[in-house]
Structures are given as structure tokens and as C-alpha cells.
Amino acid sequence: MTGAGAVPKTGLPAVEVHDLTVAYRSNPVLWDVDLKVPEGRLVAIVGPNGAGKSTLLKTILGQVRQTTGWVQVYGEPYATRRSWVGYVPQRESVDWDFPTLAQDVVTMGLYGRIGWLRRPGRRHREIALSCLERLGIGHLAGRQISQLSGGQQQRVFLARALAQDARLYLMDEPLAGVDATTEKAITVVVVHHDLQTVPEYFDHVVLLNMRLVAAGAVEEVFTAENLQQTYGGRSSILTRAAEALFASKATLKE
């Protein structure tokens, strides 16, 4: 991160959602969700397609209006905590043909400090380059964003989030380079698709299928029973995911 020292803990949930219902054209996408995301965790949101995972992130960010309920970030509405939150969107939601350099994309994460009407200075460009280097793509700083691979583009947007020096990171993409964010007492929430790697990468998991199925420590709620409730039945993928969890537990006991 770009700041000095560790981020002090607040004692508040990083995200708290209460009685949340979201509907598109009167069709519910999320239904009566109550959720607390503890501070200082790596959190996976998992569930089938159409479960409302991306909608949940967008509602936290104020991009989607809820039908009922409320959302708080560290005890306040998102609008008052905006500078505390970094966001990595889905690649499909970005105009990759827009003519801009990778380093310029990352510098956009600093505009909260720079001000939208001021030009970035040398120090701001150095911070942006440093964030790219932390993710192993400093050599791509002068490349057009459209010329990068999908994985490289994803890391550029994570670097932009890192430049914000946030304490809560929301990622609507598979895991990539998140280990670069774990030096400080921050929270990372990721929409994650590979069930087998959940026990390896995360310590907290949210199981979602329009309604909240379960949320908590991976070793407590990432069970075969909860996975079946989330995905609607047994499958080889669910079985392997549960086996991966049990294997990780056995390793820890050894």
C-alpha cells in the first residue's frame, strides 16, 4: 500500500447489510439478505449464475438501488466512506477500446486525493507505477490498456484500487494478485467462481443464491450440506470442493 503503517481496526463490520431486497423490473434478484462482513478478512462470495453476487457488490457501492433494507460500510452509508473502498469491476463492464495507458488507469485511483480538476504530479505517477510493480506488471505502465491480456487488464484495475490506499476492496472478478493487498489490516471481498480453491485462498465465505444460505469462517460454513443448498444438489464439483476443505483441515491438524 501507499500509506505508512498499519490501518487501525475500527471494531465495526467492514460491510453490514440488513433486510436487503433488490429487484430488477419487479423481479427479485436478492431477497431479505442480512449479512455482516468482519474486518480484516479475505472473503469469497460464491453461488450459481444469477445468484445476485455482482448485484450485492453493486448495491454496497450504491450503483444499484435496493427495494428494501440498508447497507453500511464501517458503520456509515457508502457515500461517506467512498474513499475507504476500492473496486475492481468485471472486465465485461469496461470499455477496453478507450485510448489510455495502464499507468493512467491506475492514476485514476488517486483522484480522490488529487482532485478531478487538477493534473497528477510526479509523486502521483510514482505511486501508480509502484502499484503496478507490486502486481508484477510495472513494465506495462506505458502500454495501451486495450493491448493487454485479460489477466493483465485485471491486474491494472487491481493496481488502481491499491492506489486508493483503501481498507475495503470489492472485486467482481476471479482472484488475481490479491496477496498484494494483505500487508495491512484490510478487508478483501471477491466474487469467486472456483469452489475448489476457496479453502486455499479465503478465511471467510458468503454462500448466496438470491437469499443468504450461510456466511462465516470457511472451516465452519463451507460444508457439503451448505453447498448443496446453494447450488441445488450434489455434483462432482461440490464433492471435490468439500474434499478440498477436509484435506486442508487435516493438513492444519498435522
N, C-alpha and C positions, 0 to 999 in steps of 0.2 A: 504494500500500500504506500501511498504517498505521504501520509501523515506520520508523525513521530509518536512512538509508544503505542501501548495497547488501548483499545477502545474500552472505556469503563462500562461495566454492566449496569443496566437500569433496574433490574429486578422485575421488569414488565415483560409480557409476551412480545415477541417480535411482531407477530400478527395475531389479532383476535377477531374472529368472525362470529356473529351472533344472529341466529334465526334468519339466515341468508337464503333468499329465493331470488333467482334470476330467470327471466323468461324472454324469449325472442318471439315477437308476434303472438303472444299469449301461450306459447309452448314452453313449459318449464325446462330449463337446462340444468339449474341447480335447485335443490329443494330442501329448505329448512336445515341448512348446514350450520352447525356450531363447531367451532374449531379454535384451538389455541396452539400457536407455533412457538415453542420455547426459544429463548435467546441462545445464541452460540451453538447452533446445531447445523449439521448438513441434513437437509430434509428432502426426501423424494415424494412427489405426488404421482401416484400410479393409478391406472384404471383403464378400461377399454376405450376404444374410439367413441366419441360422443358423450363421454362421462362428465364433461364440464371442467376438465383440468385447466385448459387455457382460459376459459371463461372465469374461473376462480382467480387466476393471476390478474386478468384484466380488470376484474371488479376491485381487487385490492388496490390497483393502480388508478382507479377512478375512470378507466376507459369505457367501462360498461356500467350502466346504472342498475342497481338492484331493485327488485319489486318490493321486497320487504327486508327488514334486518339492517345491520350496520357492520362496518369494518373499521378497525383501528390498527394503526401501526405505532408500536411503542406507546400505546395509551392515548393517541391522538388521531384525528382524521388524516388520511394520506396527504391532503393538501398542505397541512402544516408540517409534515415530515418528509416532504418531497426530496429534500437534499440528503436524507438518510438512506434513500433507496436507489439501487442500481438495477437496471432492467436489460436483459438480453432477449430480444423478441425472436419469434420464429423466422427462419430465413425467408419463407414464402411471403412474409408481410413487408419485406424491404425492397425498395426499388434499386436493384443492383446495377442498373444502367446509368444511374445518376453519376456524373463525372466528378469524382472526388478521390483523394488519396487516402490510403489506410491511416496515415498519421493524422489527417484532418478529421476523419471519423472519430478517432479516439479523443482528439482535442475538443470535440463537441461535448464530451462528458464533463468538461471543465467550465462550461459557460455559466453554470450557477455561481462560480467564483469570479469569472472574467466579466460577466455582463454581456447581454446579447448585442449591445451596440458598440462594444469595444473589440479591438483586434487582439488575438492571442499574442503574447510576448514570447521571448526566447525561453523563459522559465517554463511556460505552459507547454511549449513544444518539447522541451526536455522531459517533462513529466509524461507526456503522451508516448514518447519514444521508450521511456523506461518501462511503461506498462506493456508495450508491445514486446520488449525484450524479455520481460518476465514470463511471457507466454511462448517464447521461442520463435517469434516472428518479427524481431526488430529489423531484419534485413528486408522486410516487405514494406517498410514505412513509406517509401516513395512510389509504391505500385498503385495503380488504379484499383479500386475495390472490385470492379467488375472482372478484373483479370485474375482474381484469386480463386482457389478451390473452395468448395463448400465449407470444409473444415477450417481453412484459413479465414474465411469470412466470419465464421462463428467466433473464432478467437479474437478477431478485430473488435467485434461487438462486446465480447467479454472484457477486452482491454479498455474499451470506452467506459464500461461500468466500473472497472477498477479505478480509472482516473477520477471518478467522482468521490473516491475515498468514502464510500458508503458503509453502512453497517448491516444492511439487509440487501441481499442480491436475489432477484427473481429471474429465473432462467426458463424460458419456454422452448428449450432445446435439449437434446441429449447432453450428457455430461462431457465437457471438454475443458481441460485446464483449470478445473475448479480448485485443485490443490493449491493453485497460486493465490487463492483468497483466504486460506486458512491460517495465516500467521497471526491474525488478530481475533478478538472476541466478537466475531460477526456471525450472521445467520445467512445460509445459502439455501434457497428453496428452488428445486429443479423439477420440472415436468419430465419424468424419466420413463423410458419405454422398455428397457432391458431388465426384466424381473430377476434374472439370474445374478445380476451384479449389484442389486440393492444391498444385500448384506455386506458386500465388499466396500462400497463407496459411502454408504449413509449410516447415520446412527438414529435417524427418526424417519418415519414413513407415514404418509397420509394415503389411505385406500379410499378411492372415490368412484362412485357410479351414480351420478346425479345427486344422490344422498351420500352422506359420510358413512362409510362402513366401519372404519376404525382409524385411529390415529394414536401414535405413541412410539416408544422405543422399538427399534426394529426387532430385537430379540423377543419382545412381548406381543406385538400385533401382526408381524409378518408371518402368519401361520397359514397352513394349507386350508384350514376352515375359512379364514377371512378372505383368502384369495379366491376360494370358490364362490363366496358370497359376492365378491367384487366382479368377477368375470363370468359368473353364471354357470359354473360346473367344472368338473375335472378336465384337465388336459395335460399333455406331456410337458408343456411349458410350465404350468403351475407346479407339477410334481418336481421338475428339475429345480425350480426356484426354491421350493420348500427344502429339497435335499441340500441345496447350496447353503441355506440358512443353518440347517442342522450340522453340516460339515464345519461351518465357521464356529458354531458353538463348541463342537468337540475340540477344535484347534485351540480355542481360548482356554478350555479346561486343562489341556495338556500344558 
